[in-house]
Amino acid sequence: MLPGCYPDPSICRAGNDYYLVNSSFAFYPGIPIWHSTNLKDWTQLGYVLNRPSQLPLKDGLRISGGIYAPDIKYNPHNKLFYVITTAVDGGGNFFVTTDDPKKGEWSDPVFLPEVGGIDPGFLFDEDGKAYIVNNDAPAGKPEYSGHRAIWIREFDWKNNRTAGEQKVIIDGGVDKSQHPSWIEGPHLYHINGTYYLMAAEGGTGPNHCEVIFSASSPFGPFKPCGTNPILTQRDLPQDRPNPVTCTGHADLVQTPAGDWYAVFLAVRPYRDGHDVMGRETYLLPVNWKDGQPIILPAGKTLHYTNRSLAPTPLWTSNGLADEAFFIRTPQSSYYEIGKDGKLTLTARSIGINDRRQPSVIGRWITNNEFDAQTAVNFLPTAPEDFAGIILFHNDECNIRFGKALDEQGKPCLKLIAYSMDKLNTETEIPLRESDTDKKIYLKVTGNEPQTAGESVYYTFSYSFSPKTDWVQAGEAVSADLLSTQTAGGFTGTMVGIYATGDYNEQGDYSNMKKGK
């Protein structure tokens, strides 16, 4: 449904409008939010956390820190929408509100220091009461690796605070004797007089699955439903064609007609578990059997069809695209877009490997096969100068291709790839003296593997006119070094523009309010 790194989906409906949010980790703005009226066609409304004051992602924060697993819900009793989430490595659990997600104006965060752990979720019940469920450590000492629990407490929405004592409602998972690991991503529902607690088990990798429990009270006791898991691909043959893996972290929504659907995350690996898009958002209809929802029957293979996406500019004269984002929260303004649509990116003395906030603007790769290109008008004058295209998984695993200086101080093109913070590839492409101050076109192309077991490769090329032939720069680079299997973490691959040099930062970041 949402190709690219849009994991941990949560969904709600108000009237005929559906809203969906995803994790955003250490990227700014935070929490992409989407709107639909039919569950098929989705439009991004920008981001929930679109002001620096809402999302202070500091220098040094790991890329897989930041914002985890937001939950979006509508409270009919005060007609407000709530998004609750966790700022990992800095802040803990908090929520924000708005009366209309289409306005793009959410409140400042209200932190809940008494709610520990991660993955908080709301239930606004029919009787006006509200609850928060979340993942945290068990009440006593963990009995095995990955032993976690789901907790619940009341939420006083009239005063924006928790109420009463917290309680463990799920300890370990469906069958504690089997040592279920990493029960997380809980969602609590009240459906036809029964409370259902749905959560993920097995970690967010290939053993991921979704399970469900029921009770007559939000405080339990909760018992596993008769069929569990209700979604997984972990038991299928690993050599199946076009596998979809890691399914889980689901949320349920009911249509006005009474039908049920589930959104969940899954991964499209291209070879031996390697993937570059990260965890994406999928949609399936939900069937009810013996009083419980089932997203996908056991043993059934999940299939997908590549969506054909139209070319999308990263910016226009009206500003950045809705899907554009930055690495960590900008501390200064470093770009301008003219009326002619040309973007000026300020080269600052922050490198892509510095774990800071570099001059980068990007978007997620949405398929293995893609083209991304830009035109650069730039004359490097110092050894640190660089401007061009970037492929970024994290601070330690990235590829850059652009204009720089060679060892003799002459302008050239450089293709530089880092894997696990070690130089993997460095290729210099000399430029003719007559071409050094010309505008140059840069392009990166990803390929779709044609046979099982084949890798994805990135080919970089350049031209001095978009109407002439492109010239390949160096050898193609394996996407493996940007894959989750190699780089670790929870994100996909960003493609965008990047500039750096030995320059002082200037300006303020007030105009970064909405990433425009």
For each residue, the residues with C-beta under 8 A, 3 or more apart:
1: 42 263 280 281 282 283
2: 6 9 20 22 34 42 280 281
3: 6 277 280 307 309 366 367
4: 277 278 280 363 364 365 366 492
5: 277 278 279 280 364 491 492 493 494
6: 2 3 9 22 32 279 280 281 364
7: 22 23 204 249 265 278 279 280 281 490
8: 22 23 68 69 70 185 249 265 279
9: 2 6 20 21 22 249 251 263 264 265 281
10: 20 21 69 70 71 72 121 187 251 263
11: 18 19 20 72 251 252 253 263
12: 18 19 72 73 74 81 253
13: 16 17 18 19 74 253 254 255 256
14: 17 19 74 81
15: 256
16: 13 37 256
17: 13 14 35 36 37
18: 11 12 13 35 36 37 39 253
19: 11 12 13 14 33 34 35 45 72 74 81 101
20: 2 9 10 11 33 34 35 36 42 72 263 281
21: 9 10 31 32 33 34 48 70 71 72 83
22: 2 6 7 8 9 31 32 70 281
23: 7 8 31 67 68 69 70 490
24: 27 28 29 30 31 32 47 49 66 67 325
25: 63 64 65 66 67 68 490 491
26: 57 61 62 63 64 65 66 327 328
27: 24 30 57 63 66 325 326 327 328 494
28: 24 49 52 55 57 325 326 327 328 329 330 512 515
29: 24 46 47 48 49 50 55 325 326 514 515
30: 24 27 47 48 49 50 54 55 57 66 67
31: 21 22 23 24 47 48 49 67 70 83 85
32: 6 21 22 24 44 46 47 48 323
33: 19 20 21 44 45 46 47 48 72 83 101
34: 2 19 20 21 42 43 44 45
35: 17 18 19 20 42 43 44 45 101 102
36: 17 18 20 39 40 41 42 43
37: 16 17 18 41
38: 41
39: 18 36 253 255 261 283
40: 36
41: 36 37 38
42: 1 2 20 34 35 36
43: 34 35 36
44: 32 33 34 35 322 323
45: 19 33 34 35 101 102 104 322
46: 29 32 33 50 104 322 514 515
47: 24 29 30 31 32 33 50 325 514 515
48: 21 29 30 31 32 33 70 83 96 106
49: 24 28 29 30 31 54 55 67 96 106
50: 29 30 46 47 54 104 106 513 514 515
51: 54 55 513 514
52: 28 55 56 329 330 509 512 513
53: 56 108
54: 30 49 50 51 96 106 108 109
55: 28 29 30 49 51 52 67 87 329
56: 52 53 90 329
57: 26 27 28 30 61 66 90 328 329
58: 61 90 328 329
59: 328 355 356 357
60: 355 356
61: 26 57 58 65 66 89 90 328 355
62: 26 65 89 355 394 489
63: 25 26 27 66 327 393 394 395 489 491
64: 25 26 394 488 489 490 491
65: 25 26 61 62 88 89 90
66: 24 25 26 27 30 57 61 63 87 88 89 90
67: 23 24 25 30 31 49 55 70 85 86 87 88
68: 8 23 25 85 86 88 118 119
69: 8 10 23 85 86 118 119 184 185 249
70: 8 10 21 22 23 31 48 67 83 84 85
71: 10 21 83 84 85 119 120 121 122 187 251
72: 10 11 12 19 20 21 33 81 82 83
73: 12 81 82 84 121 122 123 124
74: 12 13 14 19 80 81 82 124
75: 78 79 80 81 82 122 124 130 157
76: 79 124
77: 124 128 157
78: 75 157 158
79: 75 76 99
80: 74 75 97 98 99
81: 12 14 19 72 73 74 75 97 98 99 100 101
82: 72 73 74 75 95 96 97 122 124
83: 21 31 33 48 70 71 72 95 96 97 106
84: 70 71 73 93 94 95 120 121 122 132
85: 31 67 68 69 70 71 93 94 95 120
86: 67 68 69 92 93 117 118 119 120
87: 55 66 67 90 91 92 93 94
88: 65 66 67 68 118
89: 61 62 65 66
90: 56 57 58 61 65 66 87
91: 87 94 109 111
92: 86 87 111 112 113 115 116
93: 84 85 86 87 111 112 113 115 116 117 118 120 134
94: 84 85 87 91 109 110 111 112
95: 82 83 84 85 109 110 112 120 122
96: 48 49 54 82 83 106 107 108 109 110
97: 80 81 82 83 106 107
98: 80 81 101 103 105 106 107
99: 79 80 81 103
100: 81 103
101: 19 33 35 45 81 98 104
102: 35 45
103: 98 99 100
104: 45 46 50 101 514
105: 98
106: 48 49 50 54 83 96 97 98
107: 96 97 98 110
108: 53 54 96
109: 54 91 94 95 96
110: 94 95 96 107 160
111: 91 92 93 94
112: 92 93 94 95 115 120 132 161 162
113: 92 93
114: 153 162 166
115: 92 93 112 120 132 134 153 162 166
116: 92 93 134 136 137 151
117: 86 93 120 134 135 136 137 148 151
118: 68 69 86 88 93 134 135 136 184
119: 68 69 71 86 134 135 184 185 186
120: 71 84 85 86 93 95 112 115 117 132 133 134
121: 10 71 73 84 132 133 134 185 186 187 188
122: 71 73 75 82 84 95 130 131 132 155
123: 73 130 131 133 188 189 190 218
124: 73 74 75 76 77 82 130 157
125: 128 129 130 131 190 218
126: 190
127:
128: 77 125
129: 125 154
130: 75 122 123 124 125 154 155 156 157
131: 122 123 125 152 153 154 155 188 218
132: 84 112 115 120 121 122 152 153 154 155 162
133: 120 121 123 150 151 152 169 186 187 188 197
134: 93 115 116 117 118 119 120 121 150 151 186
135: 117 118 119 148 149 150 151 183 184 185 186 199
136: 116 117 118 148 149 151
137: 116 117 142 148 149
138: 141 142 143 147 148 149 168 171 172
139: 149 168 171
140:
141: 138
142: 137 138 145 147 148
143: 138 147 172 179
144: 147 179 181
145: 142 181
146: 179 180 181 182 203
147: 138 142 143 144 172 179 181
148: 117 135 136 137 138 142 172 181 182 183 184
149: 135 136 137 138 139 168 170 171 172 183
150: 133 134 135 168 169 170 183 186 197 199
151: 116 117 133 134 135 136 166 167 168 169
152: 131 132 133 166 167 169 188 218 219
153: 114 115 131 132 162 163 164 165 166 167
154: 129 130 131 132 162 163 164
155: 122 130 131 132 161 162 163
156: 130 159 160 161 162 163
157: 75 77 78 124 130 160
158: 78
159: 156
160: 110 156 157
161: 112 155 156
162: 112 114 115 132 153 154 155 156
163: 153 154 155 156
164: 153 154
165: 153
166: 114 115 151 152 153
167: 151 152 153 219 220
168: 138 139 149 150 151 171
169: 133 150 151 152 197 215 219 220 221 222
170: 149 150 173 183 186 197 199 213 222
171: 138 139 149 168 176
172: 138 143 147 148 149 176 179 180 183
173: 170 176 178 180 181 183 199 201 211
174: 178 180 201 211 213 224 228 229
175: 178 180 224
176: 171 172 173 179 180
177:
178: 173 174 175
179: 143 144 146 147 172 176
180: 146 172 173 174 175 176 183 201 202
181: 144 145 146 147 148 173 201 202 203 207
182: 146 148 200 201 202 203 204
183: 135 148 149 150 170 172 173 180 186 199 200 201 211
184: 69 118 119 135 148 199 200 249
185: 8 69 119 121 135 199 200 248 249 250
186: 119 121 133 134 135 150 170 183 197 198 199
187: 10 71 121 133 197 198 199 250 251 252
188: 121 123 131 133 152 195 196 197 198 218
189: 123 195 196 197 198 252
190: 123 125 126 193 194 195 196 218
191: 194 196
192:
193: 190 216
194: 190 191 214 215 216 291
195: 188 189 190 214 215 216 217 218 222
196: 188 189 190 191 212 213 214 225 292 293
197: 133 150 169 170 186 187 188 189 212 213 214 215 222
198: 186 187 188 189 210 211 212 213 230 250 251 252 293
199: 135 150 170 173 183 184 185 186 187 210 211 212 213
200: 182 183 184 185 204 208 209 210 211 248 249 250
201: 173 174 180 181 182 183 208 209 210 211 229 248
202: 180 181 182 205 207 208 209 232 234 248
203: 146 181 182 207 208
204: 7 182 200 208 246 248 249 265 279 490
205: 202 208 246
206: 234 245 246 273
207: 181 202 203 234
208: 200 201 202 203 204 205 232 234 245 246 247 248 249
209: 200 201 202 229 231 232 234 247 248
210: 198 199 200 201 229 230 231 232 247 248 249 250 264 295
211: 173 174 183 198 199 200 201 224 228 229 230
212: 196 197 198 199 224 225 228 230 292 293
213: 170 174 196 197 198 199 222 223 224 225
214: 194 195 196 197 222 223 225 291 292
215: 169 194 195 197 218 219 220 221 222 223
216: 193 194 195
217: 195 220
218: 123 125 131 152 188 190 195 215
219: 152 167 169 215
220: 167 169 215 217
221: 169 215
222: 169 170 195 197 213 214 215
223: 213 214 215
224: 174 175 211 212 213 228
225: 196 212 213 214 228 230 291 292
226: 290 292
227: 230 289 290 292 294 298
228: 174 211 212 224 225
229: 174 201 209 210 211 232 298
230: 198 210 211 212 225 227 292 293 294 295 296
231: 209 210 247 248 250 262 264 284 295 296
232: 202 208 209 210 229 235 247 248 296 298
233: 236 243 244 245 246 247 266 301 302
234: 202 206 207 208 209 245
235: 232 298 299
236: 233 240 243 299 301
237: 240
238: 243
239: 452
240: 236 237 243 301
241: 452
242: 268 303 304
243: 233 236 238 240 268 269
244: 233 247 266 267 268 282 301 302 303 304
245: 206 208 233 234 266 267 268 269 273
246: 204 205 206 208 233 265 266 267 279
247: 208 209 210 231 232 233 244 264 265 266 282 296 302
248: 185 200 201 202 204 208 209 210 231 232 264 265
249: 7 8 9 69 184 185 200 204 208 210 264 265
250: 185 187 198 200 210 231 262 263 264 295
251: 9 10 11 71 187 198 262 263 264
252: 11 187 189 198 260 261 262 286 293
253: 11 12 13 18 39 260 261 262 263
254: 13 258 259 260 261
255: 13 39 258 259 260 261
256: 13 15 16
257:
258: 254 255
259: 254 255 285
260: 252 253 254 255 285 286 288 293
261: 39 252 253 254 255 283 284 285 286
262: 231 250 251 252 253 283 284 285 286 293 295
263: 1 9 10 11 20 250 251 253 281 282 283
264: 9 210 231 247 248 249 250 251 281 282 284 295
265: 7 8 9 204 246 247 248 249 279 280 281 282
266: 233 244 245 246 247 279 280 282 302
267: 244 245 246 275 277 278 279 280 484
268: 242 243 244 245 275 277 280 304 368
269: 243 245 272 273 274 275 485
270: 274 275 276 368 449 454 455 456 479
271: 274 449 452 453 454 455 456 480
272: 269 453 485
273: 206 245 269 485
274: 269 270 271 455 456 479 480 483 484 485 486
275: 267 268 269 270 278 483 484 485 492
276: 270 365 368 393 446 456 479 482 483 484 492 493
277: 3 4 5 267 268 280 364 365 366 367 368 492 493
278: 4 5 7 267 275 364 484 490 491 492 493
279: 5 6 7 8 204 246 265 266 267 490 492
280: 1 2 3 4 5 6 7 265 266 267 268 277
281: 1 2 6 7 9 20 22 263 264 265
282: 1 244 247 263 264 265 266 302 304
283: 1 39 261 262 263
284: 231 261 262 264 295 296 302
285: 259 260 261 262
286: 252 260 261 262 293 294 295
287: 293 294
288: 260 291 292 293 294
289: 227 292 294
290: 226 227
291: 194 214 225 288
292: 196 212 214 225 226 227 230 288 289
293: 196 198 212 230 252 260 262 286 287 288
294: 227 230 286 287 288 289 297
295: 210 230 231 250 262 264 284 286
296: 230 231 232 247 284 300 302
297: 294 300
298: 227 229 232 235
299: 235 236
300: 296 297
301: 233 236 240 244
302: 233 244 247 266 282 284 296
303: 242 244
304: 242 244 268 282
305:
306: 367
307: 3
308:
309: 3 312 366 367
310:
311:
312: 309 321 323 363
313: 316 321
314: 320 321 324 361 362 363 496 497
315: 319 320 321 324 337 341 343 361
316: 313 319 321 337 341
317: 337 338 339 340 341
318:
319: 315 316 337 516
320: 314 315 324 337 361 515 516
321: 312 313 314 315 316 324 363
322: 44 45 46
323: 32 44 312 363 364
324: 314 315 320 321 361 362 363 496 515
325: 24 27 28 29 47 361 362 363 494 515
326: 27 28 29 329 330 357 360 361 362 512 515
327: 26 27 28 63 357 358 360 362 392 494
328: 26 27 28 57 58 59 61 356 357
329: 28 52 55 56 57 58 326 357 509
330: 28 52 326 333 334 357 509 512
331: 357 505 509
332: 348 505 506 507 508 509
333: 330 336 507 508 509 510 511 512
334: 330 345 346 348 359 505 507
335: 343 344 345 346 359 361
336: 333 343 344
337: 315 316 317 319 320 341 342 343 344
338: 317 341 342 343 344
339: 317
340: 317
341: 315 316 317 337 338
342: 337 338
343: 315 335 336 337 338 361 497
344: 335 336 337 338
345: 334 335 359 361 387 497 498 499
346: 334 335 359 499 503 506
347: 359 385 386 387 499 500 501 503
348: 332 334 358 359 499 500 501 503 504 505
349: 384 500 501 502 503 504 505
350: 354 356 357 358 359 500 505
351: 354 358 500
352: 358 360 390 392 395 398 400 498 500
353: 395 396 398 418 421
354: 350 351 358 395
355: 59 60 61 62 395
356: 59 60 328 350
357: 59 326 327 328 329 330 331 350
358: 327 348 350 351 352 354 498 500
359: 334 335 345 346 347 348 350 498 499 500
360: 326 327 352 390 392 494 496 497 498
361: 314 315 320 324 325 326 335 343 345 496 497
362: 314 324 325 326 327 390 392 494 495 496 497
363: 4 312 314 321 323 324 325 494 495 496
364: 4 5 6 277 278 323 492 493 494 495
365: 4 276 277 370 391 446 492 493 494 495
366: 3 4 277 309 370
367: 3 277 306 309 370 446 448
368: 268 270 276 277 446 447 448 449 456 479
369: 446 447 448
370: 365 366 367 445 446 495
371: 443 444 445 446
372: 389 443 444 495
373: 389 441 442 443 444
374: 388 389 441 442 497
375: 439 440 441 442 466
376: 387 388 402 403 439 440 441 442
377: 439
378: 385 387 403 499
379: 411 436 437
380: 385 386 387 403 404 405 411 501
381: 385 405
382: 385 405 501 502
383: 405 409
384: 349 500 501 502
385: 347 378 380 381 382 403 404 405 500 501 502
386: 347 380 400 402 403 404 414 498 499 500 501
387: 345 347 376 378 380 402 403 497 498 499 500
388: 374 376 400 401 402 403 413 442 497 498 499
389: 372 373 374 400 401 402 442 443 444 460 495 496 497 498
390: 352 360 362 398 399 400 494 495 496 497 498
391: 365 398 399 400 444 458 482 493 494 495
392: 327 352 360 362 398 493 494 495 496
393: 63 276 397 398 482 483 484 487 489 491 492 493 494
394: 62 63 64 397 398 487 489 491
395: 63 352 353 354 355 398 421
396: 353 418 419 420 421 487
397: 393 394 418 419 420 421 481 482 486 487
398: 352 353 390 391 392 393 394 395 417 418 482
399: 390 391 415 416 417 418 425 458 477 481 482
400: 352 386 388 389 390 391 414 415 416 417 498
401: 388 389 413 414 415 416 442 444 460 473
402: 376 386 387 388 389 413 414 442 498
403: 376 378 380 385 386 387 388 411 412 413 414 440
404: 380 385 386 411 412 413 414
405: 380 381 382 383 385 409 410 411 412
406: 409 410 411 412 428 430
407:
408:
409: 383 405 406
410: 405 406 430 431 433 436
411: 379 380 403 404 405 406 431 436 437
412: 403 404 405 406 428 429 430 431
413: 388 401 402 403 404 428 429 431 440 442 462 473
414: 386 400 401 402 403 404 426 427 428 429
415: 399 400 401 425 426 427 429 460 473 474 477
416: 399 400 401 423 425 426 427
417: 398 399 400 423 424 425 426 477 481
418: 353 396 397 398 399 421 422 423 424 481
419: 396 397 422 424 481 486 487
420: 396 397 486 487
421: 353 395 396 397 418
422: 418 419
423: 416 417 418 426
424: 417 418 419 477 481
425: 399 415 416 417 474 475 477
426: 414 415 416 417 423
427: 414 415 416 473 474 475
428: 406 412 413 414
429: 412 413 414 415 462 473 474
430: 406 410 412
431: 410 411 412 413 435 436
432: 435 436
433: 410 436
434: 438
435: 431 432 438 440 464
436: 379 410 411 431 432 433
437: 379 411
438: 434 435 464
439: 375 376 377 464
440: 375 376 403 413 435 462 463 464
441: 373 374 375 376 462 463 464 465 466 470
442: 373 374 375 376 388 389 401 402 413 460 461 462
443: 371 372 373 389 460 461 462 463 470
444: 371 372 373 389 391 401 458 459 460 495
445: 370 371 458 459 460 461
446: 276 365 367 368 369 370 371 456 457 458 479
447: 368 369 456 457 459
448: 367 368 369 456
449: 270 271 368 452 453 454 455 456
450: 454
451: 454
452: 239 241 271 449
453: 271 272 449
454: 270 271 449 450 451
455: 270 271 274 449 478 479 480
456: 270 271 274 276 368 446 447 448 449 478 479 480
457: 446 447 476 477 478 479
458: 391 399 444 445 446 476 477 478 479
459: 444 445 447 472 476
460: 389 401 415 442 443 444 445 472 473 474 476 477
461: 442 443 445 470 471 472 473
462: 413 429 440 441 442 443 470 471 473
463: 440 441 443 466 468 469 470 471
464: 435 438 439 440 441 468
465: 441 468
466: 375 441 463
467:
468: 463 464 465
469: 463
470: 441 443 461 462 463
471: 461 462 463
472: 459 460 461
473: 401 413 415 427 429 460 461 462
474: 415 425 427 429 460
475: 425 427
476: 457 458 459 460
477: 399 415 417 424 425 457 458 460 481
478: 455 456 457 458 481
479: 270 274 276 368 446 455 456 457 458 482 483 493
480: 271 274 455 456 483 485 486
481: 397 399 417 418 419 424 477 478 486 487
482: 276 391 393 397 398 399 479 486 487 493
483: 274 275 276 393 479 480 486 487
484: 267 274 275 276 278 393 487 488 489 490 491 492
485: 269 272 273 274 275 480
486: 274 397 419 420 480 481 482 483
487: 393 394 396 397 419 420 481 482 483 484
488: 64 484
489: 62 63 64 393 394 484
490: 7 23 25 64 204 278 279 484
491: 5 25 63 64 278 393 394 484 494
492: 4 5 275 276 277 278 279 364 365 393 484
493: 5 276 277 278 364 365 391 392 393 479 482
494: 5 27 325 327 360 362 363 364 365 390 391 392 393 491
495: 362 363 364 365 370 372 389 390 391 392 444
496: 314 324 360 361 362 363 389 390 392
497: 314 343 345 360 361 362 374 387 388 389 390
498: 345 352 358 359 360 386 387 388 389 390 400 402
499: 345 346 347 348 359 378 386 387 388
500: 347 348 349 350 351 352 358 359 384 385 386 387
501: 347 348 349 380 382 384 385 386
502: 349 382 384 385
503: 346 347 348 349
504: 348 349
505: 331 332 334 348 349 350
506: 332 346
507: 332 333 334
508: 332 333 511
509: 52 329 330 331 332 333 512
510: 333 513
511: 333 508 516
512: 28 52 326 330 333 509 515 516
513: 50 51 52 510 516
514: 29 46 47 50 51 104
515: 28 29 46 47 50 320 324 325 326 512
516: 319 320 511 512 513
